[in-house]
Structures are given as C-alpha cells and as structure tokens.
C-alpha cells in the first residue's frame, strides 16, 4: 500500500468507519452520523452523499418520519442534480421518493402520499408502488366515506336496542307484536352488515377504477 493510499484512508477514516457498521444497525448508524456530522461534511462528495443517503434510510427505518421527509426534500434535488443513480445496488432516487410517500402515509398526509406513489407508478410498473398507491387510496376513500361506517354502527346500536326492547317489553306485554319486532330487528342488523360490506366493496372498486384510468394509462 502506497503512502498516498494510506493518507487517503486516513483522510476518509470517518467514511470507512461508517461503512464498517452492520447494514441493519440503524440505531448505530444514526448515532454515528449525528456524533460526527461536522467531519462527515468535510468528506469528498461521493463519500459524503453515500453516508447522507444511508443515514436517511436508517432514519426512516427507525420511524422518524417527519425527520425523513425533511431529509428527502434536501437529498432528492442533489441526487438529481449530481446524477447519483445508485446506493448499494438500489435506485436511490426511487428509494427516497418511495420512503417519503410511506412517511407521509404514516403521518396521515394521504393526498401527498398518493401524489408521490402516483409518480412512482408512472415511472415504474412495480407491484410495490401499485400496492402502496392503492393502500393510500383506500384509506383516503374510507375517510371520505366514514359516514357510512358511522351509519352501520348506528344500525347495530339500533338492533341492540330493539333486542333489549323485545326481550324486556314486547315478549312480556305485547306478544302479538313479536313477529313484527323480529322482522325489524333482522332488517336493521342486515342493513348494518350490508352498509359495512358495501362500503368496503365500493372503496375497492373506486380505487381500482381511479388507478386504471388516471394512473395506469398515463404510465
């Protein structure tokens, strides 16, 4: 090993120390980065961007979603501008973008998450992106039609009240109305079931329709 090689390793010791951390030791990577941030900033660009990207991915894995969103907003323009294509064999641009979408989903910013997953679906017909888009879409639609879920709960409560009234009052004092009350009870119960199931089927249908017409066709 030459003198220049030894100097190079010494000058970039922070980088090699970071690379020596186990791939799945996310807590250790984050701790190391935050303890040596100043020295990392002094590294050559290709070493610095590697550590920065890897640290960001570890931040995501630790569930620090708000922090990751800020990091991805800083990194993505640099990755594009400097033509940084890969990080340990993965497309770092798509990796950052996907995790940003997942972070937005996890903090319940569903519209923003859908927008990012839409762009990813248009870039790449990856089943992971499609699944993420549909999951965000279904959750968003479920929130939009939450009144249907409330209606089904109300119908179940009404059914329970009718059952109580049937057992305590109708059967004891007005037995002639037992059949009518039973019919109403069964009707409210199945109405609640159909509302709940119908909502789920509608959301799935609507989500698939949107994907096929607005996302898939433009991919």
N, C-alpha and C positions, 0 to 999 in steps of 0.2 A: 504494500500500500504506500503510495507516494505521500510526500509532505503536504502537497496541495489537497489530496483526498482527506487526510487527517484533519486539516484545517476546515475543510468543507463540512465534515461530520461534526466537528466541534462547534462551528458557527450555527449549524442547524440541529443542535442537540435536542432542543425542545420538540422539534418535529419528530425525530426518531424515538424520543421518549413517549410521545403521544401515540405513535404507531405501535409501540410495544404493549399498549393497553389492550386487553381482551376485547374482541369485537362486540360482545354483548354486555360489557361492563359500562352501562350508560351512566350510572351514578359517578363512577370513577372518571370517565371522560369529561363529564360536565364539571366535576370538581377540579380536574387538572386544568381545563381551559380557563375557568374563572380565576384560578390561582396564578395563572401565567399569561393572562391576557396581553399585558404590555409586551412581553417578549415575543409572543406569537405575532403581534402586529409588525414586528421588525423582520420577520422571516421573508424570504423570497416569495413572490406572488403564488407560484404553483404549490408551495408548501402551505402557505397561509390559507389559500382558498380550500385546500383539501381539509385542513383541520376545521376551518369555519363551517364547511358543509357538513362534515361528520359530526361536529358538536351540535349543530342544528337538528340533525336527525335524532341524536340522543335526547335532546330537549323534548322533542315530540314523543319519543318512546316513554319518557317519564311523565307524560300527561300534562306538561306545562304549555297548554295550547295557545293561550294569549301571547306568551313569550315567543313561541314558534312562529306565529303569524307575523310578528314584527321582524323576526329574523329572516323569514322567507321573503318579505317585502324588500328587505335590503339585499338579499342574495340573488334573487331571480334576475333583476336587471344586470348585475355584474356577470352572472353566468351567461346571459345572452350576449352582452357586450364583448366579453372576453373569449367567447366560444369554448366555454368549459362544457364538454359534452358528457363526460363520464365520471363517475365516482365509484370506485371498487366494482366496476362492471355494470353499474346501473346508470340509466339516463337521469342525470341529476336534476335537469330542468323539470322533467315529468315527476320525479320523486318528490321534489319540493312542492310542486303545484298540487299533487295528489294529497300530500300531507297537510297542506294549507286548507284544502277543501274539507278533509277529515276533521281538522281542528275547528273550522267554522261550524261544521255539523255538530261537533261535540259541545260547542258553547251555544248551540241553538240558533245560529245565524243561517237558517236553512236556505234562504233565497241566494245568499252569497255562495254558499257551498254548492248549490245546484248550478250556478253560473260557471264555477270552476270545473265541476265534473262534466258539464256540457262541452266546454272547450277541450277537455281531455278526450272525451268520446269522439269528438270531431277530428282530433289529431290521430287517434289510435283506436282501432276496434278491439280493445282489450275488455274481456268479460269482467274484470275487476272494476274498471271505470263504469261500465254499464250497471253493474250491481250497486255501486256507490251512488250513481245518479238516481236509480230507481228507489233506493232506500231513503234518500233525502227527499225525493218527490213524494213518496207515500207518507212520510212523516209530515211534510208540509200540507198535503191534501187532508190528512187526518186532522190536523189542527184547524184547517179551514172549515171542515165539516164536523167539528167537535159537538155541534148542537145535536147531531143525530145520535151520538153516543150518550149525550145527556138525556135525549128522548127515550132511548132504550132503558136507561137506568130508571127513569121516571115510570115507565111502563112496568118494570119489575117491582118497583115500590108499590104501585097501584095494585098489582097482582097480590102482593103480600098482604096489603090492607084488606083486599076482598076476601082472601083466605081466612084472615082473622075474623072478619065480619060474618063470614059464612059459618064458621065453627061456633062462634060465641052467640050470634043473634039469629041468623036465618034458620039453621037446623033446629034450634030450640024453640023459637017463637013463630017463625013463618016458614014451615017446611014446604009449603006449596010453591015457594019461590026458589027452592034448592036447585032445580034443573036450570033455571034462568041464570042464577048467580054462577053456577058451574060453567055455563057457556061463556059468560062474560069473563070469568077468571081465565079460562083456557084461551079466549080471544086476546086478552091483554098480554098474557105470557108469550104466546106465539108472535104477537105483534112486536114485542121487545126483541125476541130472537131474530125475527126477520129483519128488523131495523139494524141490529148489530151485524148480522151476516151480510145484509145488503150493502151496508156502508163499506165493509171490507172488500167485497167484490167490485163495487163501483170505483173505489180508490185504485185497486189493481188495474181495472180496465182503463181508467182515465190516465194513470201513469204510463201504461204501455202505449196508449194512443198518442200521448204527448211525445214520448220517446221516438216512436216510429215516424211521426210527422214533422217534428221540429228538431230532433237531434240526429237520428239515424240517416235521414235523407240528405242532410247537409254535411254529413261526414265525408 
